[in-house]
Amino acid sequence: MENFIEFRNVTKRFDDFVALDHVSLSIPRGSFVTLLGPSGCGKTTLLRQLAGFAEPEEGDILIEGRRMNGLPPYKRNTPLVFQEYALFPHMTVYENISYGLKLQKAPKEEMDRRVAEMLEMFNLTGLEKRFPKQLSGGQQQRVAFARALIMGQKILLLDEPLSNLDAKLRVEVRTELRQLQQRLQITAIYVTHDQDEALSMSDIIAVMRKGRIEQLGTPWDIYFRPVSRFVADFVGTVNFLPCVVEKKEGKSLTVRYHQQKLTFDTEVDLRPGERCTVVVRPECMTVRPEHAGEGQLVGEIQNYSFLGRYIRYWIRCNDQTLIVDDSNPGLTGAISGRVRLSLDLPKLHVLKDVGNAPD
């Protein structure tokens, strides 16, 4: 896919604080890219550089090969949808959506037609005469999306736009937004600290940490093949098994976790005797009663939480507590006592211990 937006060695400081540290990122046309990370990692700062609300001290920002540095926001065609919606409270839905067309002195007939298209696209038909205070949070957010897209822009920037919505509505609106982005082939850049949003909506995720991109990849890469302990721990729930390498033959790796041996394939370069960490997601282990047959690990259930579609267990295994999700709970309740854990070996991932220690 063609690179549409580029950040080249972008650096931004606030006094002694380095908010962006030589960030480079290429964004393909028509993709949905999420900047994911904890507060203070630089994700919103990077978005604001592209929107034109701040300028980098070093580096360049390009759209379709054209350098954007120094251009004001209104010349970039990069509408930004905020968390707070930023609707004009004294204007109706129609007036809010048509605001950009009004500034361009578009004919009334064209304004009516394009607003009607936006109203239908965002399920707002019949609400055009209402004021923002008369709308639900989800409806206000849809008005903000419509206002951002009515000018026909092919770039949409979103700064945690769903964080003010309740959980169920957030899922509904993010699904609509993703479908709309794919239908219109908009290039969307989305800022969030919500891992579920990032995984469910994105073509590409950039996990940020301390002003840098820690990992760039597909949701599958980020979730199942994290490059560091930070990424593994930040994106979803995870178990870390401290292990020692027994042998490595081609891609086949055998490690020892206490008295148990695990063998699985990996591209990571490791040598016998090296310490490493095996990354295991909660759904990559199956809980069985201890007498039900062989398994790789044995533990004692300490606690559980029934969440409807699955049961989450906390199981003491050797000297640590593992989190295990059973996606097929029985009708008679949770398992208790000593259990065996069968691991989904192809989904295991290994990290070298050097450079992967937590802060």
N, C-alpha and C positions, 0 to 999 in steps of 0.2 A: 504493500500500500504506500501511496505517496505521502511523504512528510509534509504536513500542512503548517504546523506551528513548531518553532524551534527555540529552545533556550540554550544559549551558548555561554558557558562559564559565568553564569549570572551570580553576582555577589551583592549582598545588601547588609549594611551595618546600621545599628541604632546605638550611637555612642560606642561603648566597648563591646556590645553584644553583636555577634555575627549571626544574623537571622538566616542568611543564605550564603553558603560557602562553595562558590564555584560550581553551581548546579548546571548540568547539561541534560536536556531532555528533548527528544524528537517525538512529535505527536502526529500519527497518520490522519489523513483526511477521513472524516466520517466515523471516527472512533469515539468511544466513551472511555475517558481516562480519569481515574480517581487518584487524588493526592490524599494519602491516608497516613495518619500519624497522631501522636499525642499532642496536647497543647504545647505551643512554643517550639514546634519542630520546623516551622517555616512554610507550611503548606498554604496558609492564607496569604502570607507575604508574597509567595511566588505567584499566586493567582492575581493579586493586586498589581504586580509588575506587568502582567499581560494586559490587564484592563486599563492600565495607564494612570492608576491612582497613586503610584509611586514609581520611582525610577531607580534602576540598578546603578551602583557605583562602578561596577565592572561588568563586562560581558554584554551580549546582544540578545535581543528578542526579535524574532522574525515571523511574519505571517506571509505564506506563499513567497518566500524569499525576500520579502521587503522588510527592511529594518524599521522597527516600531519605536525605538528609543527616541524620546523627546516629543512624540506625538501626543496630543491631548486625548482623553478618552473618547470624545465624540467623533474623532477621526479614525478610530480603530475598528469600529463595527464589532465590538466585543461586549455585548450586554451582560451585566452581572446581576444575578438574582441573589438577594441577601436572605439571611436567616429571618430578619424582621419584616420581610416582604417589601417595605418602603413604598407602600401605596399612598397616594394623596388622599387624605381622609375626607376632604371637602369635595372630591370628585366622585361621580358615579362610576360603575364598572365600565360603561361605554367610554367615558372621558379618560379614565385611567389607561385603558387599552389603546385608545386612539391618540394618546398624548404625542408620541413621536411623529405620527402623520400630521397632526395639527401644526407642529413646529415647522414641518416641511411645506405647510400650506397645501396639502393634498385636497382635491375636490371632495365635496361632501358625499357625492355618490360613491367615489372610490373608498372613502373612509367607512361608509356604511357596509359596503361589500366585504372589505377586509376584516372589519370588526366582527361581522356575522360569521365569517370563516373561523376566526379565532374562538368565538363563543361556542360554535359547534364542536371544534376540535377539543376543547377543554371542558365540555359538558356544562357550559355556563349559559346556554340559551334560555332566555326569559328572565335573567338576572341583570340585564344591562342597565336598568334604572336604579339599582340598589347602590347604597354607599358601603364602603368596606366594613363599617361597624355592624352592618346588617347581614354579613356573610359569616360562615363558619371558617375555621382556620384553614381547612382544606380548600375551600372556595377562594379564599384570599390568596393562597399560594398559587392556585391555577390562574388567577388574574395576573399575578406577577409574571408567570411563565408566558402568558399570552402577550402581555405588554412588551416583554423582551424579544419575542419572535415575530411580531407583526410587521416589522420592517424587512423581513425576509433574510435576516442574518443567518449565516451558516456556522457561526460560532456561538456557543452558549456557555457562560461561566456561572457556576453555582457554588455558593459559599454556605455549606450546611443548611440548605433550604428547607429540610424536613424536620429539623430538630425541635420545632415548636408544636409538632403534631403528635397526637397520641399514637401508640404502637400500631394498632390495627390500621389507622388511616395512613400512617407512614408507609406501610407495606403497599397499600392500594395506590398511593400517589407515586411512589417510586416505580411501580410496575407500569403505570400510565406513562411516566416520563421516559422510561427506557423504550417502550414501544414507539412513542412519538419520535424520539431521537433516531431510532432505526428507520422509521418510515420516511422522515424528512432528510435523512443522511446528514444531520447536524454533527459538527465536531464539538463534543461536550467535555468540559473539564470540571470535575466535581470535587469539592473539598469536604472531607468528613473525618471524624475519629471513630465512626461506627463501622466495625468490621463486617457486619452482615450486609449493610448497604453496599460497601465496596465489593464484596464477593458476588452479590446478586446482580449488580448493575453493570459491571465494568468489562471492557475488552482488555484493558491494561490497568494495572495498579502500580503506583509508585509509592512505596513505603518510605516515609521520611523520618529522619532522626537528626536532631541537632544541626539543622540547616543543610543536610545532605540527603541524597537518595540512597537509602540502605539497600533496597532491592527494587528492580523493575521487572515486571513479568505479568503473565496471565493470572487470573484468580487461582487456577490449579497450581501453577508454579509457586505462587506465594504461600498457598495453604499446605501443599504436600512436599514442596522442595524449598523451604526457607534457607537463605544463605547464612543466617546467623541466629543465635539464641534469641536476640531481641525480636526479630521478625516472627519467629515461631511462637513466642510468648505473647506478642501483641495481637497477632491475627488468630483469634479463636482460642479455645482451651487446649492445653497440651500437657503431656507428661514427658519428663526428661529422665532417661535411664542412663546413669553413669556406667560406662563399659570399658573394657580393655580389649584391644584387637588380638585375636588368636591367630588368624591367617587371612591373607588376601590373595586370591588367584583370579586374575582377570577382573571381571566385575563382581565376582562372588566374594562376599565378606563374611567372616565368622567372628563374632564378638562374644565376650563372656560378661554376663550380668550376674554378679554373685556366683552361684553354682550353676546357673543355667547358661546354655549356649544358644545364640540366635544366628541364623545364616540367611542372608538376603543379598540382593544385588545393589550395587551403588557405583557411581562414577567417581566418588571422592577418593583421593589418593591417601591411603593409610598403610602403615607398616605394623607388623607384629610387635606387641608390647606398648604401642601408643594408646593413650587414653582418648576416649571419644564420648560423645553423647548421642544416644539414639532418641529420635523424636517420634513419639507415638501419640496420635490423636485419640480422644476417648472412644470414638466410634470404630477404631481399628483394633479393638479387643473384644472378644466374646466371653461372657461370663457363663460358666457351667458349674454344677455341683461337683465337688472334688472327686466323687466316685464315678463321674460320667465318662471317664476316659482320660487319655493323656492330653496334657497341655504344656505350654512352655513355662508358665509361671503359676505359683500357688500363693494365695493370700487369704485374708480374713476380712469379711465385709464389716465396716465400721458404721456406715450410715448410708442412707439412700434418699432420693427425692423423686417422687412420681410426678412427671410432667406431661402426662397424657399420652403423647405419641412416643415417649421413651422414658426409661428409668435411668437416672444418674446414680451410680454407686461410687462410694469412696472406700477403697479396698487397701488395707495395709499389706504391703508386699515387701519382704525383707525389711529394710530400715526406712521405707518411704511410703507415702500414701498416694495411690494411683486413682485417677478419675476415669471411670469407664461408663460409656453410654450403651444401654441395651435398647435397641430400636424396635424390639419385638416383645414388649412386656406381656406376660401371661395374665389371664383373667383372675388368677387366685392370689396375686400379690407379688411382692418382691422376694428374691432369694435371700437367704441369710446364712451365716456361718462360714466355714472354709470353702473356698471355690478354686477352680482352675481358670486361668486366663489363656485363651487361645488368641495368638496375634495374627493379624493380616499382614504377613511378611512383605508382600510387594509394596505395601503402603508405608513401610518404615523408611525413615530417613536418618542419615547420620551426619553429625557435625564434628569437625575437629575441635578439641577443647581449646586450643590456642586461639585467642581472639574472640572466643564465644562466651566468655564469662560475663555474667550480668554486672551492671554498674554497682 
